[in-house]
Amino acid sequence: MADVTAAPETLPSSVEAGEPDLLAEIWSTMSWLWDYQLIEVSGAWLTPGKIVIAIGAIILGLLVASILSRHLVHMILRRLQITEGAAQVIQQILFYIMITVVFLIGVQIAGLPLTAFTVIGGALALGVGFGSQNLVNNFMSGLVLLVERPVRIGDLVEVDGAGGRVIHIGARSTTISNYSGVAHMIPNSTLLENRLTNWSLKDDLVLVTVTVGVAYGSDIQRLEMVLLGCANSNDEVVTQPVPEVLFQEFGDNALVFDLLVWIHARTGIQRQRAASALRFGIDAACREHGITIAFPQRDVHLDVTSAIPVRMVPPAQGDS
């Protein structure tokens, strides 16, 4: 019986070479796409590869710029002991400068001419120019706020129906935290175009006004002493400028006086607390000195030329 030895199974040469050929084809296609010449600008071709490199460099640079600007500001705060508002201004300016530098570096890494972005920017401007007016307006207004500083971090402001403490000034909007802790996002252009009241632009000294109405015939000289005594006994009221009492008007129901005092306040609730404490003190002091705080009332005078007839009407049946 013949000895038969089975030959080992082998793959066809075409199958063995199939996988390398597929990888080579994929690599060749991706290389072709990477170096595909899209448009020529100033003698240089714009390719997908250059665009990807530029975008990657810019994204990485933005992350580095954000982290680096915060660390630099913290170092400045520790050494120079500047205020929080000034620190944020420095951080924003450093961040914008770093963004510009990162963009230029990304363009140089990708080997792209700056004229290429002039062409692309012109094309984009035609499409989104009208839609970006509001964004550009708020961005430029934010730069004005950071440079001129009519509003700073920590200021007490009132604008467009919103009042509170400024906690952040960004590139597009400013965040104001009101007395209830609710944050309002106010567009930067609104702060410049509308009427803005800044209670603490120069310092944190703010005016508190308490209006008091007393009954006609009250001893107003004694009332003035009572009001000034309540102001001087309040620990939050400063001595300079001195408290003042103004006789405002002869009202319909009362003699109206205003007590004007100055306090140091960094939040809106401090003004409200100071005014409330003064009102408590004024009410107690007026009771102690026999001064009546007025309330709405009317005196009716009848002017007749003859006697008013009076007739007694008997009750109807069934009425008790």
C-alpha positions as CSV (number, residue, x, y, z in Angstrom):
1,M,0.0,0.0,0.0
2,A,1.5,3.3,-1.1
3,D,2.3,5.9,1.5
4,V,0.5,9.1,0.7
5,T,1.5,12.3,2.4
6,A,-0.9,15.2,2.3
7,A,0.5,18.5,1.2
8,P,0.0,21.4,3.6
9,E,-2.8,23.8,2.7
10,T,-1.5,27.2,1.5
11,L,-3.4,30.4,0.8
12,P,-3.4,31.7,-2.7
13,S,-0.8,34.5,-3.3
14,S,-3.6,36.8,-4.2
15,V,-5.3,36.3,-0.8
16,E,-2.0,36.8,1.1
17,A,-1.4,40.1,-0.6
18,G,-5.0,41.2,-0.3
19,E,-4.8,42.8,3.2
20,P,-1.6,44.8,2.6
21,D,-3.0,46.0,-0.8
22,L,-6.2,47.2,1.0
23,L,-4.2,49.1,3.7
24,A,-2.0,50.6,1.1
25,E,-5.0,51.7,-1.0
26,I,-6.6,53.3,2.1
27,W,-3.3,55.1,3.0
28,S,-2.9,56.3,-0.5
29,T,-6.4,57.7,-0.6
30,M,-6.0,59.5,2.7
31,S,-2.7,60.9,1.6
32,W,-4.3,62.1,-1.6
33,L,-7.2,63.8,0.4
34,W,-4.7,65.2,2.9
35,D,-2.7,66.9,0.2
36,Y,-5.6,67.7,-2.1
37,Q,-5.1,71.2,-3.5
38,L,-8.3,73.2,-2.8
39,I,-7.4,76.7,-3.8
40,E,-4.3,78.6,-4.6
41,V,-3.6,81.9,-2.7
42,S,-0.5,84.0,-3.3
43,G,1.4,81.1,-4.8
44,A,0.5,78.7,-2.0
45,W,-2.1,75.9,-2.2
46,L,-4.7,75.5,0.6
47,T,-5.1,71.8,1.4
48,P,-7.3,69.8,4.0
49,G,-4.1,68.8,5.8
50,K,-3.0,72.4,6.3
51,I,-6.5,73.3,7.5
52,V,-6.6,70.5,10.1
53,I,-3.2,71.4,11.4
54,A,-4.2,75.0,11.8
55,I,-7.4,74.2,13.6
56,G,-5.7,71.7,15.9
57,A,-3.0,74.2,16.7
58,I,-5.5,77.0,17.4
59,I,-7.7,74.7,19.7
60,L,-4.7,73.6,21.6
61,G,-3.5,77.2,21.9
62,L,-6.9,78.4,23.2
63,L,-6.7,75.9,26.0
64,V,-3.2,76.9,26.9
65,A,-4.1,80.6,26.7
66,S,-7.1,80.1,29.0
67,I,-5.0,78.2,31.6
68,L,-2.0,80.5,31.3
69,S,-3.9,83.7,31.6
70,R,-5.6,82.5,34.8
71,H,-2.3,81.5,36.4
72,L,-0.6,84.8,35.4
73,V,-3.4,86.7,37.0
74,H,-3.2,84.7,40.2
75,M,0.5,85.5,40.3
76,I,-0.1,89.2,39.8
77,L,-2.8,89.1,42.5
78,R,-0.4,87.6,45.1
79,R,2.4,90.0,44.3
80,L,0.6,93.3,43.6
81,Q,-2.5,92.8,45.7
82,I,-4.8,94.4,43.1
83,T,-8.6,94.2,43.3
84,E,-10.7,91.4,41.8
85,G,-12.1,93.7,39.1
86,A,-8.7,94.9,37.9
87,A,-7.5,91.2,37.9
88,Q,-10.3,90.2,35.6
89,V,-9.6,93.1,33.3
90,I,-6.0,92.0,33.0
91,Q,-7.0,88.4,32.5
92,Q,-9.4,89.3,29.6
93,I,-6.8,91.5,27.9
94,L,-4.1,88.8,28.3
95,F,-6.5,86.2,26.9
96,Y,-7.3,88.2,23.8
97,I,-3.6,88.9,23.1
98,M,-2.8,85.2,23.5
99,I,-5.7,84.3,21.1
100,T,-4.2,86.6,18.5
101,V,-0.7,85.1,18.9
102,V,-2.1,81.6,18.9
103,F,-3.9,82.3,15.6
104,L,-0.8,83.6,13.9
105,I,1.3,80.7,15.2
106,G,-1.3,78.2,13.9
107,V,-1.3,79.8,10.5
108,Q,2.5,79.7,10.4
109,I,2.6,76.1,11.5
110,A,0.2,75.1,8.8
111,G,2.2,77.1,6.2
112,L,-0.8,79.1,5.2
113,P,-0.4,82.7,3.9
114,L,-2.4,85.3,5.8
115,T,-3.9,86.4,2.5
116,A,-5.8,83.1,2.4
117,F,-7.8,84.2,5.4
118,T,-8.5,87.5,3.8
119,V,-10.2,85.7,0.9
120,I,-12.1,83.4,3.3
121,G,-13.0,86.2,5.6
122,G,-14.4,88.2,2.8
123,A,-16.6,85.3,1.6
124,L,-17.8,84.7,5.2
125,A,-18.5,88.3,5.7
126,L,-20.9,88.4,2.8
127,G,-22.9,85.5,4.3
128,V,-23.0,86.4,8.0
129,G,-22.3,90.1,8.1
130,F,-25.8,91.2,8.8
131,G,-26.4,88.4,11.4
132,S,-23.2,89.1,13.3
133,Q,-23.8,92.9,13.8
134,N,-25.2,92.3,17.3
135,L,-22.3,90.0,18.3
136,V,-19.7,92.4,17.1
137,N,-21.4,95.3,18.8
138,N,-21.5,93.5,22.1
139,F,-17.9,92.4,21.7
140,M,-16.6,95.9,21.0
141,S,-18.8,97.2,23.9
142,G,-17.1,94.6,26.1
143,L,-13.7,96.0,25.1
144,V,-14.8,99.5,26.0
145,L,-16.1,98.4,29.4
146,L,-12.7,96.7,30.1
147,V,-10.7,99.7,29.0
148,E,-12.8,102.7,30.2
149,R,-14.2,100.7,33.2
150,P,-17.5,102.6,33.8
151,V,-18.6,99.3,35.4
152,R,-16.3,97.1,37.4
153,I,-16.5,93.8,39.2
154,G,-18.2,94.3,42.5
155,D,-20.0,97.5,41.6
156,L,-23.7,98.1,42.5
157,V,-25.5,99.1,39.4
158,E,-29.0,99.5,38.0
159,V,-29.7,99.2,34.3
160,D,-32.6,98.1,32.1
161,G,-34.8,97.2,35.1
162,A,-32.1,95.0,36.7
163,G,-30.1,95.9,39.7
164,G,-27.5,94.2,41.7
165,R,-23.8,93.5,42.0
166,V,-21.6,93.0,38.9
167,I,-19.9,89.5,39.2
168,H,-18.5,89.1,35.6
169,I,-17.8,91.1,32.5
170,G,-17.4,88.9,29.5
171,A,-16.8,89.4,25.8
172,R,-20.5,89.4,25.0
173,S,-22.4,90.1,28.2
174,T,-22.1,91.2,31.8
175,T,-23.5,89.2,34.6
176,I,-25.3,91.0,37.4
177,S,-26.5,89.2,40.6
178,N,-29.5,90.9,42.1
179,Y,-30.5,91.0,45.8
180,S,-32.3,87.7,45.6
181,G,-29.2,85.9,44.2
182,V,-30.6,85.7,40.6
183,A,-28.1,86.3,37.9
184,H,-29.1,88.6,35.0
185,M,-27.1,88.4,31.7
186,I,-27.0,92.0,30.3
187,P,-25.6,92.5,26.8
188,N,-22.6,94.8,26.9
189,S,-24.1,97.2,24.4
190,T,-27.0,97.7,26.8
191,L,-24.7,99.0,29.5
192,L,-23.3,101.6,27.1
193,E,-26.5,102.6,25.2
194,N,-29.0,102.8,28.1
195,R,-29.0,104.8,31.2
196,L,-26.8,103.2,33.8
197,T,-26.7,104.0,37.5
198,N,-23.5,102.9,39.2
199,W,-23.8,103.4,43.0
200,S,-20.2,102.6,43.7
201,L,-18.2,103.9,40.8
202,K,-15.8,106.0,42.9
203,D,-16.1,104.1,46.2
204,D,-18.5,102.0,48.2
205,L,-20.1,105.0,49.9
206,V,-23.8,105.0,49.0
207,L,-26.8,107.2,50.0
208,V,-29.8,105.8,52.0
209,T,-33.0,107.8,52.1
210,V,-35.8,107.2,54.6
211,T,-39.0,109.1,54.1
212,V,-41.2,109.9,57.1
213,G,-44.6,111.5,57.2
214,V,-45.9,113.0,60.5
215,A,-49.3,114.4,61.4
216,Y,-50.0,118.1,61.0
217,G,-49.4,120.0,64.3
218,S,-46.4,117.8,65.3
219,D,-43.3,119.4,66.8
220,I,-41.1,119.3,63.7
221,Q,-38.0,120.6,65.6
222,R,-38.3,117.7,68.0
223,L,-38.8,115.4,65.0
224,E,-35.6,116.6,63.4
225,M,-33.7,115.8,66.6
226,V,-35.3,112.4,66.8
227,L,-34.3,111.5,63.2
228,L,-30.8,112.7,63.6
229,G,-30.5,110.8,66.9
230,C,-31.6,107.6,65.1
231,A,-29.1,108.2,62.4
232,N,-26.2,108.8,64.8
233,S,-27.0,105.8,66.9
234,N,-26.8,103.4,63.9
235,D,-23.4,101.8,63.6
236,E,-23.6,101.5,59.8
237,V,-24.1,105.3,59.2
238,V,-20.9,107.2,58.6
239,T,-20.2,110.6,60.2
240,Q,-18.9,112.1,57.0
241,P,-20.9,113.2,55.1
242,V,-23.1,114.1,58.1
243,P,-26.7,112.8,58.2
244,E,-29.3,115.4,57.1
245,V,-33.0,116.0,57.5
246,L,-34.9,117.7,54.7
247,F,-38.5,119.0,54.9
248,Q,-39.8,117.8,51.6
249,E,-43.4,119.0,51.4
250,F,-46.8,119.7,52.9
251,G,-48.5,116.5,51.8
252,D,-52.2,115.8,51.6
253,N,-52.1,113.7,54.8
254,A,-48.8,114.5,56.4
255,L,-45.7,116.7,56.8
256,V,-43.1,114.8,54.7
257,F,-39.5,114.6,55.8
258,D,-36.5,112.8,54.3
259,L,-33.6,111.4,56.4
260,L,-30.4,111.2,54.3
261,V,-27.5,109.1,55.6
262,W,-24.4,107.5,54.0
263,I,-23.2,104.0,54.5
264,H,-20.5,101.7,53.2
265,A,-22.2,99.0,51.1
266,R,-20.9,96.4,48.7
267,T,-24.2,94.7,48.1
268,G,-27.7,95.9,47.6
269,I,-29.1,94.1,50.6
270,Q,-26.9,96.2,52.8
271,R,-28.7,99.3,51.8
272,Q,-32.0,97.7,52.5
273,R,-30.9,96.4,55.9
274,A,-29.7,99.9,56.9
275,A,-32.9,101.5,55.8
276,S,-35.0,98.9,57.6
277,A,-33.0,99.4,60.8
278,L,-33.5,103.2,60.6
279,R,-37.2,102.7,60.2
280,F,-37.4,100.5,63.3
281,G,-35.5,103.1,65.3
282,I,-37.6,106.0,64.0
283,D,-40.9,104.3,64.8
284,A,-39.8,103.5,68.4
285,A,-38.4,107.0,68.9
286,C,-41.5,108.8,67.6
287,R,-43.7,106.7,70.0
288,E,-41.4,107.6,72.9
289,H,-41.5,111.4,72.1
290,G,-45.2,111.5,71.3
291,I,-44.9,112.2,67.6
292,T,-47.6,110.7,65.5
293,I,-46.6,109.1,62.2
294,A,-49.4,110.1,59.8
295,F,-51.7,107.8,57.9
296,P,-54.1,108.5,55.0
297,Q,-57.2,110.5,56.1
298,R,-59.8,112.9,54.7
299,D,-61.7,115.8,56.2
300,V,-65.1,116.4,54.6
301,H,-66.5,119.9,54.7
302,L,-70.2,120.5,53.6
303,D,-70.9,124.0,52.2
304,V,-74.7,124.5,52.1
305,T,-76.8,127.7,51.9
306,S,-79.8,126.3,53.7
307,A,-80.6,123.7,56.3
308,I,-80.5,120.1,55.2
309,P,-83.9,118.5,55.5
310,V,-84.1,115.4,57.7
311,R,-87.0,113.0,57.4
312,M,-87.7,109.9,59.5
313,V,-88.8,106.9,57.5
314,P,-90.7,104.2,59.4
315,P,-89.3,100.7,58.9
316,A,-91.2,98.5,56.4
317,Q,-93.2,95.5,57.5
318,G,-91.0,92.4,58.0
319,D,-88.0,94.5,59.1
320,S,-86.9,93.9,62.6
